[in-house]
Amino acid sequence: MRVDLLRHGTTGRDGYLDGRTDPPLSETGWAQFRRQTQSKAWRRVVSSPLARARAAAEDYARHAGCVLQVDPDWSELDFGRWDGRKRRDIVSDPERAALLEAFYADPAVAPPDGESWADLQARVSRAVDRILATPEPAPVLVLTHGGAIRAALAHLLGWPLHQLWSLRIHPGTRLTLEAGQSADGAPWAEIIEIIQP
């Protein structure tokens, strides 16, 4: 089945760790979304409940007359006490800088009172498996976040999460996959295209 993973458009808060912090899309973010969805047709839309993804998903589903499902497992990573803060403010303290570096290097390390990449991958894997278990209606558009897209790719392609930082997924990036489950139920995917905003 075809699955498109679309990172929400920009909120104008580059450099911030906005996980559960939920600023709205900027006008530029809405334009990115429209460019990525114009002349496309999906029969089902799955969205993170965070407004920066959900508002665009609701807009598309309303205009296209397709099914919309809001799934909390597609939410962005919870950065805990770092959430909503500028990355440069966190790294200004040597102890926090070391923890941030460990957080990006080791999927088991979590920010203070936050979620690890391994936790994110576990819940996004559940969300991916639910989509694959219900192949119709297809194709499917998933409106979500950069961290969730990386977790989905790790699950579907078998790539280690720490290697996915080499894949640029700016706000407004769309990845098209052909995905499914093998006879033993294991998920698989092929990347068909990556469209940057």
Phi and psi restraints in degrees (value plus and minus 20) as a CYANA .aco file:
   2 ARG   PHI    -108.8   -68.8
   2 ARG   PSI     112.1   152.1
   3 VAL   PHI    -150.2  -110.2
   3 VAL   PSI     106.9   146.9
   4 ASP   PHI    -126.5   -86.5
   4 ASP   PSI     105.2   145.2
   5 LEU   PHI    -121.5   -81.5
   5 LEU   PSI      97.9   137.9
   6 LEU   PHI    -139.6   -99.6
   6 LEU   PSI      99.2   139.2
   7 ARG   PHI     -96.2   -56.2
   7 ARG   PSI     115.2   155.2
   8 HIS   PHI     -72.0   -32.0
   8 HIS   PSI     137.2   177.2
   9 GLY   PHI     -90.4   -50.4
   9 GLY   PSI     154.0   194.0
  10 THR   PHI     -86.4   -46.4
  10 THR   PSI     128.5   168.5
  11 THR   PHI    -124.9   -84.9
  11 THR   PSI     -23.3    16.7
  12 GLY   PHI      62.2   102.2
  12 GLY   PSI      -7.1    32.9
  13 ARG   PHI    -134.3   -94.3
  13 ARG   PSI      26.7    66.7
  14 ASP   PHI     -78.4   -38.4
  14 ASP   PSI     119.7   159.7
  15 GLY   PHI      71.9   111.9
  15 GLY   PSI     -26.1    13.9
  16 TYR   PHI    -118.6   -78.6
  16 TYR   PSI     128.5   168.5
  17 LEU   PHI    -112.2   -72.2
  17 LEU   PSI      62.3   102.3
  18 ASP   PHI    -116.5   -76.5
  18 ASP   PSI      73.8   113.8
  19 GLY   PHI    -113.6   -73.6
  19 GLY   PSI    -102.2   -62.2
  20 ARG   PHI    -106.9   -66.9
  20 ARG   PSI     -36.7     3.3
  21 THR   PHI     -82.4   -42.4
  21 THR   PSI     113.6   153.6
  22 ASP   PHI    -150.0  -110.0
  22 ASP   PSI      51.3    91.3
  23 PRO   PHI     -90.5   -50.5
  23 PRO   PSI     132.4   172.4
  24 PRO   PHI     -95.4   -55.4
  24 PRO   PSI     143.9   183.9
  25 LEU   PHI     -83.0   -43.0
  25 LEU   PSI     122.6   162.6
  26 SER   PHI    -101.9   -61.9
  26 SER   PSI     153.5   193.5
  27 GLU   PHI     -79.4   -39.4
  27 GLU   PSI     -58.7   -18.7
  28 THR   PHI     -82.8   -42.8
  28 THR   PSI     -59.8   -19.8
  29 GLY   PHI     -82.3   -42.3
  29 GLY   PSI     -61.4   -21.4
  30 TRP   PHI     -84.6   -44.6
  30 TRP   PSI     -60.1   -20.1
  31 ALA   PHI     -84.3   -44.3
  31 ALA   PSI     -59.9   -19.9
  32 GLN   PHI     -80.5   -40.5
  32 GLN   PSI     -64.7   -24.7
  33 PHE   PHI     -80.9   -40.9
  33 PHE   PSI     -66.4   -26.4
  34 ARG   PHI     -83.6   -43.6
  34 ARG   PSI     -59.5   -19.5
  35 ARG   PHI     -83.2   -43.2
  35 ARG   PSI     -58.3   -18.3
  36 GLN   PHI     -96.5   -56.5
  36 GLN   PSI     -38.4     1.6
  37 THR   PHI    -132.1   -92.1
  37 THR   PSI     -30.1     9.9
  38 GLN   PHI     -84.4   -44.4
  38 GLN   PSI     121.2   161.2
  39 SER   PHI      41.2    81.2
  39 SER   PSI       1.7    41.7
  40 LYS   PHI    -134.7   -94.7
  40 LYS   PSI     133.3   173.3
  41 ALA   PHI    -154.5  -114.5
  41 ALA   PSI      96.5   136.5
  42 TRP   PHI    -136.5   -96.5
  42 TRP   PSI     124.0   164.0
  43 ARG   PHI    -113.4   -73.4
  43 ARG   PSI     -35.9     4.1
  44 ARG   PHI    -162.2  -122.2
  44 ARG   PSI     119.4   159.4
  45 VAL   PHI    -144.3  -104.3
  45 VAL   PSI     110.8   150.8
  46 VAL   PHI    -137.2   -97.2
  46 VAL   PSI     116.9   156.9
  47 SER   PHI    -157.7  -117.7
  47 SER   PSI     130.1   170.1
  48 SER   PHI     -82.2   -42.2
  48 SER   PSI     131.1   171.1
  49 PRO   PHI     -97.1   -57.1
  49 PRO   PSI     -30.9     9.1
  50 LEU   PHI     -88.4   -48.4
  50 LEU   PSI     116.2   156.2
  51 ALA   PHI     -78.4   -38.4
  51 ALA   PSI     -52.7   -12.7
  52 ARG   PHI     -86.1   -46.1
  52 ARG   PSI     -41.6    -1.6
  53 ALA   PHI    -120.4   -80.4
  53 ALA   PSI     -65.2   -25.2
  54 ARG   PHI     -82.6   -42.6
  54 ARG   PSI     -60.3   -20.3
  55 ALA   PHI     -79.7   -39.7
  55 ALA   PSI     -62.3   -22.3
  56 ALA   PHI     -89.2   -49.2
  56 ALA   PSI     -60.1   -20.1
  57 ALA   PHI     -82.3   -42.3
  57 ALA   PSI     -63.4   -23.4
  58 GLU   PHI     -82.6   -42.6
  58 GLU   PSI     -61.2   -21.2
  59 ASP   PHI     -81.1   -41.1
  59 ASP   PSI     -68.0   -28.0
  60 TYR   PHI     -82.4   -42.4
  60 TYR   PSI     -69.3   -29.3
  61 ALA   PHI     -80.7   -40.7
  61 ALA   PSI     -59.8   -19.8
  62 ARG   PHI     -83.0   -43.0
  62 ARG   PSI     -67.0   -27.0
  63 HIS   PHI     -92.5   -52.5
  63 HIS   PSI     -53.5   -13.5
  64 ALA   PHI    -107.8   -67.8
  64 ALA   PSI     -35.6     4.4
  65 GLY   PHI      47.1    87.1
  65 GLY   PSI      15.4    55.4
  66 CYS   PHI    -129.7   -89.7
  66 CYS   PSI     151.9   191.9
  67 VAL   PHI     -91.9   -51.9
  67 VAL   PSI     114.8   154.8
  68 LEU   PHI    -140.8  -100.8
  68 LEU   PSI     109.6   149.6
  69 GLN   PHI    -144.0  -104.0
  69 GLN   PSI     105.5   145.5
  70 VAL   PHI    -116.9   -76.9
  70 VAL   PSI     102.7   142.7
  71 ASP   PHI    -145.9  -105.9
  71 ASP   PSI      92.3   132.3
  72 PRO   PHI     -80.6   -40.6
  72 PRO   PSI     -40.9    -0.9
  73 ASP   PHI     -88.3   -48.3
  73 ASP   PSI     -34.2     5.8
  74 TRP   PHI    -110.7   -70.7
  74 TRP   PSI     -13.9    26.1
  75 SER   PHI     -83.6   -43.6
  75 SER   PSI     136.7   176.7
  76 GLU   PHI     -89.3   -49.3
  76 GLU   PSI     141.3   181.3
  77 LEU   PHI     -76.6   -36.6
  77 LEU   PSI     122.1   162.1
  78 ASP   PHI    -107.6   -67.6
  78 ASP   PSI      90.8   130.8
  79 PHE   PHI    -103.6   -63.6
  79 PHE   PSI     -11.2    28.8
  80 GLY   PHI      37.5    77.5
  80 GLY   PSI    -151.1  -111.1
  81 ARG   PHI     -88.2   -48.2
  81 ARG   PSI     -32.6     7.4
  82 TRP   PHI    -106.2   -66.2
  82 TRP   PSI     -34.1     5.9
  83 ASP   PHI     -80.0   -40.0
  83 ASP   PSI     111.8   151.8
  84 GLY   PHI      62.4   102.4
  84 GLY   PSI     -19.2    20.8
  85 ARG   PHI    -119.7   -79.7
  85 ARG   PSI     135.8   175.8
  86 LYS   PHI     -92.3   -52.3
  86 LYS   PSI     116.9   156.9
  87 ARG   PHI     -78.7   -38.7
  87 ARG   PSI     -59.7   -19.7
  88 ARG   PHI     -86.4   -46.4
  88 ARG   PSI     -48.0    -8.0
  89 ASP   PHI     -90.5   -50.5
  89 ASP   PSI     -55.5   -15.5
  90 ILE   PHI     -88.4   -48.4
  90 ILE   PSI     -63.8   -23.8
  91 VAL   PHI     -97.8   -57.8
  91 VAL   PSI     -24.9    15.1
  92 SER   PHI     -90.1   -50.1
  92 SER   PSI     -40.6    -0.6
  93 ASP   PHI    -120.5   -80.5
  93 ASP   PSI     103.9   143.9
  94 PRO   PHI     -77.0   -37.0
  94 PRO   PSI     -58.8   -18.8
  95 GLU   PHI     -86.8   -46.8
  95 GLU   PSI     -65.6   -25.6
  96 ARG   PHI     -86.7   -46.7
  96 ARG   PSI     -56.4   -16.4
  97 ALA   PHI     -81.2   -41.2
  97 ALA   PSI     -62.0   -22.0
  98 ALA   PHI     -85.2   -45.2
  98 ALA   PSI     -60.5   -20.5
  99 LEU   PHI     -86.7   -46.7
  99 LEU   PSI     -59.9   -19.9
 100 LEU   PHI     -83.1   -43.1
 100 LEU   PSI     -62.0   -22.0
 101 GLU   PHI     -82.4   -42.4
 101 GLU   PSI     -63.4   -23.4
 102 ALA   PHI     -83.9   -43.9
 102 ALA   PSI     -57.6   -17.6
 103 PHE   PHI     -79.8   -39.8
 103 PHE   PSI     -62.8   -22.8
 104 TYR   PHI     -97.4   -57.4
 104 TYR   PSI     -42.3    -2.3
 105 ALA   PHI    -110.8   -70.8
 105 ALA   PSI     -49.2    -9.2
 106 ASP   PHI    -144.6  -104.6
 106 ASP   PSI      93.7   133.7
 107 PRO   PHI     -80.3   -40.3
 107 PRO   PSI     -36.7     3.3
 108 ALA   PHI    -106.7   -66.7
 108 ALA   PSI     -32.5     7.5
 109 VAL   PHI    -104.9   -64.9
 109 VAL   PSI     113.6   153.6
 110 ALA   PHI    -136.2   -96.2
 110 ALA   PSI     131.2   171.2
 111 PRO   PHI     -86.1   -46.1
 111 PRO   PSI     143.4   183.4
 112 PRO   PHI     -76.0   -36.0
 112 PRO   PSI     102.6   142.6
 113 ASP   PHI      41.1    81.1
 113 ASP   PSI       3.8    43.8
 114 GLY   PHI    -138.0   -98.0
 114 GLY   PSI    -182.0  -142.0
 115 GLU   PHI    -133.7   -93.7
 115 GLU   PSI     120.9   160.9
 116 SER   PHI    -103.2   -63.2
 116 SER   PSI     144.9   184.9
 117 TRP   PHI     -83.6   -43.6
 117 TRP   PSI     -54.1   -14.1
 118 ALA   PHI     -84.1   -44.1
 118 ALA   PSI     -59.8   -19.8
 119 ASP   PHI     -83.6   -43.6
 119 ASP   PSI     -64.0   -24.0
 120 LEU   PHI     -80.3   -40.3
 120 LEU   PSI     -65.9   -25.9
 121 GLN   PHI     -81.9   -41.9
 121 GLN   PSI     -58.3   -18.3
 122 ALA   PHI     -82.1   -42.1
 122 ALA   PSI     -64.8   -24.8
 123 ARG   PHI     -95.6   -55.6
 123 ARG   PSI     -55.5   -15.5
 124 VAL   PHI     -87.9   -47.9
 124 VAL   PSI     -55.3   -15.3
 125 SER   PHI     -79.8   -39.8
 125 SER   PSI     -61.2   -21.2
 126 ARG   PHI     -80.2   -40.2
 126 ARG   PSI     -63.9   -23.9
 127 ALA   PHI     -84.1   -44.1
 127 ALA   PSI     -63.5   -23.5
 128 VAL   PHI     -81.1   -41.1
 128 VAL   PSI     -66.5   -26.5
 129 ASP   PHI     -81.8   -41.8
 129 ASP   PSI     -55.1   -15.1
 130 ARG   PHI     -84.8   -44.8
 130 ARG   PSI     -60.9   -20.9
 131 ILE   PHI     -83.5   -43.5
 131 ILE   PSI     -66.1   -26.1
 132 LEU   PHI     -86.9   -46.9
 132 LEU   PSI     -49.3    -9.3
 133 ALA   PHI     -94.2   -54.2
 133 ALA   PSI     -35.3     4.7
 134 THR   PHI    -144.7  -104.7
 134 THR   PSI      56.7    96.7
 135 PRO   PHI     -88.3   -48.3
 135 PRO   PSI     -33.7     6.3
 136 GLU   PHI    -140.1  -100.1
 136 GLU   PSI     124.1   164.1
 137 PRO   PHI     -98.1   -58.1
 137 PRO   PSI     125.4   165.4
 138 ALA   PHI    -153.3  -113.3
 138 ALA   PSI     138.3   178.3
 139 PRO   PHI     -92.5   -52.5
 139 PRO   PSI     146.3   186.3
 140 VAL   PHI    -140.0  -100.0
 140 VAL   PSI     115.9   155.9
 141 LEU   PHI    -127.8   -87.8
 141 LEU   PSI     106.8   146.8
 142 VAL   PHI    -131.9   -91.9
 142 VAL   PSI      96.6   136.6
 143 LEU   PHI    -117.7   -77.7
 143 LEU   PSI      96.7   136.7
 144 THR   PHI    -171.7  -131.7
 144 THR   PSI    -166.9  -126.9
 145 HIS   PHI    -149.9  -109.9
 145 HIS   PSI     144.9   184.9
 146 GLY   PHI     -78.7   -38.7
 146 GLY   PSI     -65.0   -25.0
 147 GLY   PHI     -84.6   -44.6
 147 GLY   PSI     -62.4   -22.4
 148 ALA   PHI     -85.6   -45.6
 148 ALA   PSI     -57.2   -17.2
 149 ILE   PHI     -84.9   -44.9
 149 ILE   PSI     -63.7   -23.7
 150 ARG   PHI     -81.1   -41.1
 150 ARG   PSI     -61.2   -21.2
 151 ALA   PHI     -84.3   -44.3
 151 ALA   PSI     -59.8   -19.8
 152 ALA   PHI     -84.0   -44.0
 152 ALA   PSI     -63.2   -23.2
 153 LEU   PHI     -84.3   -44.3
 153 LEU   PSI     -60.0   -20.0
 154 ALA   PHI     -80.0   -40.0
 154 ALA   PSI     -62.5   -22.5
 155 HIS   PHI     -87.7   -47.7
 155 HIS   PSI     -66.9   -26.9
 156 LEU   PHI     -97.5   -57.5
 156 LEU   PSI     -55.5   -15.5
 157 LEU   PHI    -122.1   -82.1
 157 LEU   PSI     -32.5     7.5
 158 GLY   PHI      57.2    97.2
 158 GLY   PSI      -2.6    37.4
 159 TRP   PHI    -103.1   -63.1
 159 TRP   PSI     119.4   159.4
 160 PRO   PHI     -84.1   -44.1
 160 PRO   PSI     118.1   158.1
 161 LEU   PHI     -74.6   -34.6
 161 LEU   PSI     -62.0   -22.0
 162 HIS   PHI     -84.3   -44.3
 162 HIS   PSI     -41.6    -1.6
 163 GLN   PHI    -102.2   -62.2
 163 GLN   PSI     -36.3     3.7
 164 LEU   PHI     -95.9   -55.9
 164 LEU   PSI     -26.0    14.0
 165 TRP   PHI     -89.3   -49.3
 165 TRP   PSI     -36.3     3.7
 166 SER   PHI     -99.1   -59.1
 166 SER   PSI     -27.9    12.1
 167 LEU   PHI    -116.8   -76.8
 167 LEU   PSI      97.8   137.8
 168 ARG   PHI     -96.0   -56.0
 168 ARG   PSI     100.9   140.9
 169 ILE   PHI    -150.0  -110.0
 169 ILE   PSI      53.5    93.5
 170 HIS   PHI     -87.5   -47.5
 170 HIS   PSI     140.9   180.9
 171 PRO   PHI     -72.9   -32.9
 171 PRO   PSI     115.1   155.1
 172 GLY   PHI      68.6   108.6
 172 GLY   PSI     -15.3    24.7
 173 THR   PHI    -100.6   -60.6
 173 THR   PSI     118.5   158.5
 174 ARG   PHI    -140.2  -100.2
 174 ARG   PSI     110.8   150.8
 175 LEU   PHI    -135.0   -95.0
 175 LEU   PSI     107.4   147.4
 176 THR   PHI    -122.4   -82.4
 176 THR   PSI     108.3   148.3
 177 LEU   PHI    -143.3  -103.3
 177 LEU   PSI     128.8   168.8
 178 GLU   PHI    -122.5   -82.5
 178 GLU   PSI     100.4   140.4
 179 ALA   PHI    -155.4  -115.4
 179 ALA   PSI     138.5   178.5
 180 GLY   PHI    -193.9  -153.9
 180 GLY   PSI    -186.9  -146.9
 181 GLN   PHI    -146.0  -106.0
 181 GLN   PSI     117.8   157.8
 182 SER   PHI     -94.4   -54.4
 182 SER   PSI     155.6   195.6
 183 ALA   PHI     -77.7   -37.7
 183 ALA   PSI     -50.0   -10.0
 184 ASP   PHI    -109.1   -69.1
 184 ASP   PSI     -13.9    26.1
 185 GLY   PHI      70.0   110.0
 185 GLY   PSI     -22.4    17.6
 186 ALA   PHI     -92.1   -52.1
 186 ALA   PSI     116.0   156.0
 187 PRO   PHI     -96.0   -56.0
 187 PRO   PSI     133.1   173.1
 188 TRP   PHI    -167.4  -127.4
 188 TRP   PSI     141.3   181.3
 189 ALA   PHI    -180.5  -140.5
 189 ALA   PSI     137.0   177.0
 190 GLU   PHI    -145.0  -105.0
 190 GLU   PSI     116.7   156.7
 191 ILE   PHI    -101.0   -61.0
 191 ILE   PSI     102.2   142.2
 192 ILE   PHI    -110.1   -70.1
 192 ILE   PSI     -64.8   -24.8
 193 GLU   PHI    -179.4  -139.4
 193 GLU   PSI     135.4   175.4
 194 ILE   PHI    -145.9  -105.9
 194 ILE   PSI     100.6   140.6
 195 ILE   PHI    -135.1   -95.1
 195 ILE   PSI      92.3   132.3
 196 GLN   PHI     -99.1   -59.1
 196 GLN   PSI     137.0   177.0
